């Protein structure tokens, strides 16, 4: 399934009230798990690194106003 198709299915499901807020939260949690998404602080602590070292040397993405390290390769 292509991303555009997935977006369409998700949008239709929300409009038709087929997905609850809890369902949407679950989708977000699953996505974060698949991405191995951690905040910079969480990543630094889990990998015994400094915050600034992670900030400067790791790929980060802004999600919902917070920076996350994504390490799913």
N, C-alpha and C positions, 0 to 999 in steps of 0.2 A: 504494500500500500504506500502510495506517495504521500508526502507531507501535506500537500494540498487536499488530498482526499481525507486524510485523517482530520485536518482542520475542519472540513465541511461536516464530517460525521459528528465531531465534537460540538460544533456550533448548533447543528440541528438538534442534537440530543439536549443541549442546554435550553434552547428555545422551546422545545416540546416538553420541558420539565421531566425528562427521562433520567437526568442525572441530578443528584442532590449535591449540596455543598460538601457533604462528607465524601461523596464519590469524586468530586473534583479535587479535594484535598488528597485523596488516595492516589489519584493520577499524578499529582505534583510530587508526592512522596516517592512513588515508583520511578518517576523520571530522575529525581535527585539520586536515588539509589543506583540506577543504571549509569548515571554520569559520575558516580563517586564524588558528588559535589560536597565540598566542605568549605566553610568560611576560612579566610586566611588564618585567623586565630586557631581554629580547630585543626587545620592542616599542619600548622607550625607545631602545635602541641603534640599531635599524633606522630609526627615525623622527627621530633626533637630538633627543630629548626627555629631560627629567629623569625619573628613576624616580618621584619624588613627584608630578610633574605628571601622569604617566600614571595613577598610583594614584588620584589625586583626580578626574581629568577623563575617564577612559575607563571604559566598561562592562567589568567583570571578572566572571568566574565561577570558582568553586572547583571544580576537577576533580582527583580523586585527591590531595587535600590541598594542591594548589598553585593559585595564582591565575593565570588566563589572560585575556588581552585577546582578545575574539572580534570579528573585523571581517570579516564575510562579506556585508555588504549592498552 
